[in-house]
Amino acid sequence: MTIRDDAKFIMDAALKAALPDSAVAKALAHKDFGRGRVVVVAVGKASWQMAKTAVELLKDRVSGGIVITKYHHAKGPLPPFEIREAGHPVLDANSVSATARAIEMVSGLTADDTVLLLLSGGGSALFEKPLVPLAELQQITSQLLASGADIVSMNTVRKRLSAVKGGKFALLCRPARVYAIVLSDIIGDPLDMIASGPAYPDSTTCSDARKVCERFHIQLSPEAQACLDRETPKTLDNVDTVITGSVTELAAAGKRAAEARGYKALVLTSSLDCQAREAGSFLAAIAREYRDKGEKLAFLAGGETVVHLLGKGKGGRNQEIALSAAEGIRGIPNAAVFSFGSDGTDGPTDAAGGYADGMTAEKLAAQGISIPEVLDANDAYHALQKADGLIITGPTGTNVNDLSVLLIDRP
């Protein structure tokens, strides 16, 4: 077995453990929905998988509903639900039309009815009724994504430009109750930030949103600026929420898998939050420190890094972690770094992440490729592609942040 075989084993085991099936089943196990209707609204990159588990358990108790997910993330028809796919990470017209359909489905419900809201990451783009023109909201979203702002900062702004985010969807469901099952993709599991909290009271303020825009130089029209001054709901009396799954579980599963392959494993953190290339450099520094210890060692870090887009290349945060690490582990034959998004997509690419070992930098140099230049151009995808370093999984059915792993084999 090679170190790359070990990497694949660890990734596959971690992803399998992070699937939402058992978590959703646990959240529904003793739930009494009373005598009313149950309408399912599933939103996010893991929504198809979550809805599948829900309908398998509840069967005819489900009156109907809708699944709204990213393009190519639905795995086929799922009666009795409508399946809609839409844009991510930037919303599109299908995001808006699918959300309008969800609002239609929950309109006219009674106090005896329940909206079963199944939320996972990606919902901020997929679930939207804009308060500004769609084209402007798309442009604002693109600015936020390129700015280097973290997901909490981005969602603080997006809540105020939306008629469904920041607890507003729960208001549209009244008088029905909302039972929300949330698969966390944000460090610390802030319920008002996951998918921008459509059914959870907002903890942020108008002042917070204005400060984000000032800090990251986000350009807004007068209409959008006026939206920032409209406060979001701070209390909701028709919602019960259960959180399921997290990056902590993803990292723990990765640790167990590494140990099963004979590595002495350590989870460094489950709240990695920095520039992607800094994370890669840090993991490479650990490799240089421990390369000659004579042990099989695995260091894991879960979380979500950010990329400040300065170039016009193609890539994602996990690919930048791997490529940055490649430079630091150049010539170390017994070290490898891999990093992946648990949803199976890394940025606007078809890759889940990237893999690099001690030979990656040399392979690229032989082709005249400079890693620092590639990173400055934010073009990690094409560089890793030329070094056989792309990780391709396809949509995984879950979404609980990212996992970065450094493996050190015996010299």
N, C-alpha and C positions, 0 to 999 in steps of 0.2 A: 504494500500500500504506500502511495506517495503522500506527501504533505497536502497536495491538492485533493486527493481522495478524502483525506481527513476533513478538509475544509467543507467539501460537499456534504459529507455525512453530518457534520455539526449543523450546517445550515438547514438541511432537510429535516433533521430531528427538531430543531428549534421552531421551524415553521409549522410542522405538524402539531406540536404542543400548543402553538398559539392560535390554532383555528378556533373560531368562536362557538362551535357546536355545543360543547359541554357547558360552557359558560351561559349560553342562552337557555339551554335546557334547565340548568340550575335555577336561573332567574324566573322561569315559568313553572317550576315543579309544583309549587303550592299556591299559585296565584288563582284567586277566585274572581272571575270577571262578572259575576252576577248574572242577571237575566237579559241584559241588553246586548246590542251588537258589538262585535269586535272588528274594528277596521285597522288594518296594518299599514303603516307608512314606514318603509325601510329606506334609509338614505345613507350613502357612503360607498366606499370601495369594497367593503365587506358585506354590503347589504343583501346581496343575493344569497350568500351563505347563511346569514342570520335569519332571513325570511324563510329559507328552506327548512331550517331547524324548527322555527316557530310553527309552521303549518303542519309539519310532521307530528308535532306534539299536540297541537290544538285541533287539528283536523277540521271538521265541519263547524266548529265553534267560530272559525274565522269567516266573517261576512264578505270580505273582499279586501282590496287594498292595492298598493303600488310599490314597486321597487325602483329606486332611482340610483343608478350607479354610473361609473365611468365607462366610456366606450371600451368594448371588448371584455368587460368584467362580468357580464351576465353569462351564465353557463347553460342557457336554454330557457324554454318556457317553464313557468312555475305557477300553475293554477292554484288559487283563483286570482292571482295578482296580474296587474298590468306591469310590463317590464319597460322601463325607459332608460336609455343611456344618454349621457350628456357630457359637456366639456369639463376637463380638469387638467391642469390647475387653474385655468382661466375659464370662467363660466361662458356659456353660449346660449343661443336661442332655445335649444332643447332643455337647458337647465330651467329656464323661465317657464316654458310650456309644461314641463313635467311637474314643476311646483304648483302651477295653476291647477293642474289636474288633482294633485294631492289636496289642495285647499277645497276644491269642489267636493271631494270625497268626504271630508270631515265637516262640511257645512250641513246644517240641519240635523245634526245628531242631538240626542236627548241626554239628560242627566244620567240615564241608565246605561248609556253606551260608553265604550272605551276606545280610545285611539292607542294602539300598541305601536309605539315609536321605537324603531330599531336604528340606532345611530352608530356610524363609524366614521373614521377620518375621510376627508375629501368632501364632506357635506357642505363646507363653506362655498365651494364652487358649484356643486351639483344641485343645491337646494336654494333657490333665490327668487324673490319678487322684488325687483330693484325699485328704489325710490328716486333714482336718477336714470337717464337714458342708458340702455344696455351698453352701447358703445363706450360711453364714458366710464361705466363701472368696469368694463373689461380693461380699459386703459389704466384706471386706478389700480386694479388688481395686478396688472403687469408691472406697474411702478413698485408696488409693495414687494412683489416676488423678486425683483431685481435689486432691491435696496439693501438686502442683508438683514432686514427685520425678521425677528422670530415670529412663530405662528401666533403667539399671544398678542403681540403688537399688531399684526395684520388683522386678526379677528376683532380687536378692539375698534378698529376703524370700520371694518366691513359690517359689523352689527348695525351701525348707525345709518348705513346706506341701504338698508333692507327692511322689508315689511314682514319677514319671517324669522330673522335671526334675533338673538338677544332676548329670548323668551316670547317673542311676538306670535310665533306659531301656536303656542299653547293657548294664547288668548283667542285665536281663530277657531280653536277646537271647542271652546266653551259652548254649552254647559257640560259637554262630555268630559270625562276624566282622561288624562294622558298617563299611560304607564310606559316610561322610557327605559329601555335597556341600552346601555352605552358601552361601546368597545373603545377604550381609550387609545388615542394616538398622540397624546401630548404629555410631556414630562410633568409629573405631579398630579395628573388626572383632574385638571380643573374643569368641572362639568359645564361651566358657562362658556368654555372656549372650544370644546370638542364639537366640530361641525358648526362653530359659532353659537352654540347653545340655543337652538330654536325653542326648547321647552324648559329652560332653566333661567332663574333670575340672574340678571347681569350684574357682575361685581364692579364693572368699570364705569367711568363717568365720561361726560362730554369733554371735560378738561383732559382726561387721559388720551382720548382720541385726537384732540388737537395737538397735544404734545408729540404723539407718534408722527403725525404729519409734518410737524416742524422739524423733528429730529432727523427724519429720513427724506426731507425735502420733497414730499408728495404734493404734486400740483392738483388743485381742486378748482372746479368751477364755483361761482357764487352759490349755485343751487346745492352742490355737494357740501359746501361749507355750512350752509344753513342746516343740512341734515345732521351735521356733527353736534348741533346745539339742541337736538331733540333727544330727551332722555329716554332710556330703555326701562322696561319693567324691573322693579327691584324685589317684588314679591309675586308669587303665583300660588293660587289656592286649589288648583285642579290637577296637580302633577305629582306623581311618585316616580322616583328615579333609582335605578340600580346600575352600578358600574361593574363591568366585567372585562377581564383581560387587561394586560398592561405590558409595557416594555420590561418591567421587572420580571414577569413570568417568561418572556422571550429570552432574556439574558440567563435566567436560571436554567431553562431548558438547554440552552447552548452549553452552559457549564457542565451539566450532566452528560451531554453527548461527548464533550471533549474528554471528560474523565473516562467514559466508556472506551475511548480510543487510546487510553494510557497516558493522557496528559495530566499534569498537576495544574488545575485551573483556578483562576481568580477573576471574579467580577470586579473590575475597577470602579465602575459606576453604572447606575441605571438612569443617570440624568446628564449625559454628555450634551453640552450646549455651548458650541464655539464655532469658529470658522472651520469648514471641512478640512482645508489643507493643514490647519494647525493640529487637528486631531490625527491626521496621517503622520505628520512629523513627530508627534508625541509617541505614537505607537512604534515608529521606527527607532526612536531613541531608546525605548525599552528593549527592543530587539538587540541593539548594539550593546546594551548593558548586560544582557543575560545570555548572549549567544554561546558562550563557552562554559556554561554551568554544568553541562553533561546530563541535563534532565529534559524531558518533554514538558514544555510549559505552554499554557494557554492563558492569554489575558483578554478579557471581554469587556466591552463598553457599550451599553445601550443608551439610546437617546435620539436626539435629532440635531444635527449640525446645520449650519447655514452657509450659503454661497453668496458672496457679493459679486454680482455679474458686472464684469468690466469688459469682457470680450464678447464675441458673437459666435462662439463655437457651440458644440452640442455636448451635453453631459448632465450630471446630477451630483448631489452632495456625496453620495457613497462612492461614486467613481472618482471624485476628486480626493477622497480619503485614500483610496487604494493607490492612485497615481502619485500622490504626495509621499506616501510611505515608500513607494518603489525607489524613489531617489535616496531615501535614508537607509534602505536595506540593500542597496547595490552591492553585489559581491558577497553577500552573506548566504551561503548555500542552504542553510538549515532554517531559514525564516520565511514566513509568508504572512501577508495581511490581506484580509478580505472584509468587505463591508457591503451590506445589502439592506434594502427597504423591505419590510415584512409584507408589504402589499404586492410586491413583484414589479414595481415600477420606480425608477429613480429619476426624478425630474421629468422633463418632456421627452423621455426615451423609452425604448422597448426593453431596456436592461433593468435588472433589479439592483445592480451595483457592480463592484469591480473586485478583481483579484490581482495581487502582485506578489512576486517572490524575488529572491536575490538576483534573478536573471532578467527580470522585466526591463530594468533600466538599460542593460546592455543590449537587449533585443531592439529597443527603440533607438539607441544611439547608432546601432549598425544600419538603421534605416534613415539616419540623419535627423532624428526627432529629438528635440530638447524638451525635457519634462518641465523645467521652469517656464519656457515659452508657451507650452501647451496649457499649463495652468493659468498663465496670464490671459490666454485667449478663451478660457473656460471651455476647452475642447477635449476633455478627458475621454469622451466616448470613442472618438476616432483613434486616439493613441492606444487605448486599451484594446480596441478591436484589432489593431495591428500586432499586438503582443499576446493575443489569445487570452485577454484578461477580462472580458465582459462576462458578467453573471446574468444568464437569461433563465427566468423561471416561468414567465407568463403570470397572469393574475393568480394570486395564491388563495384568495378567499378570506384573508384576514388583513388587519392593518393596525399594528401596535408599535409604531416607530421603527427605528433602525437598529441593527446590531453590527458592531465592528469587532473583529477578532484578530489578534496576533497569535500565530502559532510558531513555536520554536522547537524544532526536533533536536534529537541528540546530534552533536557534531559528527 
